[in-house]
Amino acid sequence: MNSAIITDKWTAIVPLRSGSKGLPGKNTRILIEKPLHHYSIDAAINAGASRVVITTNIPKVINETYHDSVTVLERPEFLCGDNTQMESVLIHAINEAKIEGDIALLQATSPLREAGDVLSALTLLRTKNFDLVMTVTEADASVLKYGQIGENGIYHPLGTASQCFSNRQSLPKIYKPNGAVYAMRSEWFMSNNGFETENLGTVVMPLDRSVDIDTLEDFEKCENYMKQMS
């Protein structure tokens, strides 16, 4: 997708918090040559972000020295719990850092996201008038055979009833969010009070770059992939 039109200012938001249960200290863990969270910061800067806002409660991150375009926002502890919703984190960041215009949410757990992925999402947001654009990756289509069991044991498939009995090869392609990029307008997000919308655009990323690090196994898989690609 042509991303050359991204000339107006936009802000990247990178949320980081301590207390990961799956992999303690993952956001600042060294991946190949630099801390995990730096991959998101660098992707934002390489994509031309006019501002990068880090929202965090990690002292090591708060006290670090960054590029001039980076602002560190100390996040209150009540927004750092395991059950804290990302909507609340973004609303706080937008208010406190006085963010206006287009924003791209870049989570640290997606280090294989590239500047081009960010620019593609922002381009689609601006050219197609979507409320929100997110990156996705292809998933196993056999999930269309799955379903829920309702009252009296009635099976309610996620897809159509006929798909429950189709060969996997004949099922349509399906995609899942990979968490790498969410692009939106800050004004829309605040008035909408969250992400939910049916006016949703997508940018497809390849499966091998769609790793979302949550465990040591995820981290090592990503590290091995990067070593192979170097």
C-alpha positions in Angstrom: 0.0 0.0 0.0 1.3 3.5 -0.9 2.2 5.2 2.4 3.8 8.3 0.8 0.8 10.5 1.8 1.6 10.4 5.5 2.9 13.9 5.8 0.7 15.3 8.6 1.6 14.9 12.2 0.6 11.9 14.1 1.4 10.3 17.5 2.5 6.9 18.5 1.4 5.6 21.9 3.5 2.8 23.4 1.9 1.2 26.6 4.2 -0.5 29.0 3.6 -1.9 32.5 5.4 -4.0 35.0 3.9 -7.2 36.5 3.7 -9.5 33.5 2.7 -13.0 34.7 3.6 -14.9 31.5 7.1 -13.4 31.3 8.2 -11.2 34.1 10.1 -8.1 33.0 9.3 -8.8 29.3 8.9 -5.2 28.2 12.5 -4.3 29.1 14.0 -7.7 28.4 16.9 -7.6 25.9 15.9 -9.0 22.6 19.0 -9.6 20.4 20.6 -6.1 20.9 18.1 -3.8 22.7 15.2 -3.8 25.2 11.9 -5.2 23.8 10.1 -1.8 24.1 12.7 -0.1 21.9 11.5 -2.0 18.8 8.1 -0.2 19.0 9.8 3.2 19.7 12.1 2.7 16.7 9.2 1.6 14.4 7.3 4.8 15.3 10.3 7.0 14.7 11.2 5.3 11.4 7.6 5.7 10.3 7.8 9.4 10.9 5.8 9.9 14.1 6.0 13.5 15.2 5.6 12.3 18.8 6.0 9.0 20.7 4.2 8.8 24.0 5.2 6.0 26.4 2.7 5.4 29.1 4.3 3.3 31.9 4.8 2.6 35.6 8.3 1.0 35.1 11.0 3.1 36.9 13.7 1.8 34.5 11.7 3.1 31.5 10.7 6.4 33.2 14.4 7.2 34.0 15.8 6.3 30.6 17.0 8.9 28.0 15.2 8.8 24.6 15.0 10.5 21.3 13.8 14.1 21.4 10.4 13.1 20.0 9.7 10.7 22.9 7.6 11.7 25.9 7.4 9.5 28.9 4.1 9.6 30.8 4.1 8.1 34.3 1.0 6.0 34.5 -0.9 5.8 37.9 -0.9 2.4 39.5 -4.7 2.0 39.3 -4.2 1.8 35.5 -1.5 -0.9 35.8 -3.5 -3.9 37.0 -3.9 -7.3 35.3 -7.5 -6.5 34.5 -7.0 -2.9 33.4 -8.5 -2.3 30.0 -6.4 -0.7 27.2 -9.3 1.8 26.6 -8.7 3.3 30.0 -4.9 3.5 29.4 -5.4 5.3 26.1 -8.0 7.7 27.5 -5.6 8.6 30.3 -2.6 9.1 27.9 -4.6 11.2 25.4 -5.9 13.4 28.2 -2.6 13.8 30.1 -0.3 14.2 27.1 -2.9 16.4 25.3 -2.8 14.2 22.1 -4.7 15.4 19.1 -5.2 14.0 15.6 -4.2 10.5 14.3 -2.6 8.0 16.7 -1.1 4.6 16.3 -1.1 2.2 19.3 2.1 0.2 19.2 2.3 -2.5 21.8 5.8 -3.6 22.9 5.0 -7.2 22.5 5.0 -7.0 18.7 8.7 -6.3 17.9 8.5 -7.7 14.3 6.1 -4.9 13.2 7.8 -2.7 10.7 7.5 1.0 9.9 5.7 0.1 6.7 3.0 -1.7 8.7 2.3 1.4 10.7 2.3 3.6 7.6 -0.1 1.3 5.8 -2.6 1.4 8.7 -2.4 5.2 8.9 -2.8 5.5 5.1 -5.9 3.3 5.1 -7.3 5.3 8.0 -6.9 8.5 6.1 -8.0 7.4 2.6 -10.9 5.1 3.4 -12.5 7.0 6.4 -12.4 4.0 8.7 -13.0 4.6 12.4 -10.2 2.2 13.3 -7.6 0.2 11.3 -5.8 -2.8 12.8 -3.2 -5.3 11.6 -4.3 -8.9 11.2 -2.8 -12.2 10.2 -4.3 -15.3 8.5 -5.6 -17.9 11.0 -6.7 -21.5 10.8 -10.0 -21.5 8.9 -11.2 -24.6 10.8 -12.3 -22.3 13.6 -15.4 -21.8 11.5 -16.4 -25.3 12.5 -16.3 -24.3 16.1 -19.4 -23.2 18.0 -21.1 -22.8 21.3 -23.6 -25.1 23.0 -26.8 -23.4 24.0 -29.9 -24.5 25.9 -31.0 -28.1 25.4 -27.6 -28.9 23.9 -28.2 -27.0 20.7 -25.0 -26.3 18.8 -24.5 -22.8 17.5 -21.6 -22.7 15.0 -19.4 -19.6 14.7 -19.8 -19.9 10.9 -22.7 -21.4 9.0 -24.1 -24.8 9.7 -22.8 -26.0 6.3 -19.3 -25.0 7.2 -19.3 -27.5 10.1 -19.3 -30.3 7.6 -17.0 -28.7 4.9 -13.5 -29.8 4.1 -11.0 -27.4 5.7 -9.6 -26.6 2.2 -13.0 -25.3 1.0 -13.5 -22.9 3.9 -12.9 -19.2 3.3 -9.8 -17.5 4.6 -10.2 -16.0 8.0 -8.0 -13.5 9.9 -7.3 -12.6 13.5 -5.9 -9.4 15.1 -2.2 -9.7 15.8 -2.0 -6.7 18.1 0.9 -5.0 16.2 -0.9 -1.7 15.1 -4.2 0.0 15.9 -4.6 3.3 14.1 -7.4 5.8 14.9 -8.2 9.4 15.4 -7.9 10.5 18.9 -11.1 12.6 18.7 -13.1 9.6 17.5 -11.6 7.3 20.2 -12.5 9.8 23.0 -16.0 10.4 21.8 -16.5 6.6 21.2 -15.0 5.8 24.6 -13.2 2.8 23.3 -12.3 0.7 20.3 -15.6 -0.9 19.4 -16.9 -0.1 15.9 -18.2 -1.9 12.9 -16.4 0.6 10.6 -13.1 -1.3 10.9 -10.3 -1.6 8.4 -7.5 -4.1 8.3 -3.9 -4.4 7.1 -2.6 -8.0 6.6 0.7 -8.9 8.1 2.5 -12.2 7.4 2.3 -14.9 10.1 6.0 -15.0 10.7 6.0 -11.3 11.7 2.9 -11.5 13.8 4.4 -12.9 17.0 2.8 -11.4 20.1 5.2 -12.0 23.0 3.5 -13.2 26.2 5.6 -16.1 27.4 9.3 -17.2 27.3 8.5 -19.5 24.5 7.1 -16.6 22.4 10.2 -14.6 23.2 12.6 -17.3 22.2 10.7 -18.0 19.0 10.9 -14.4 18.1 14.6 -14.3 18.9 15.3 -17.3 16.8 13.4 -15.9 13.9 15.4 -12.6 14.1 18.7 -14.5 14.2 17.7 -16.5 11.1 16.7 -13.3 9.3 19.9 -11.4 10.1 
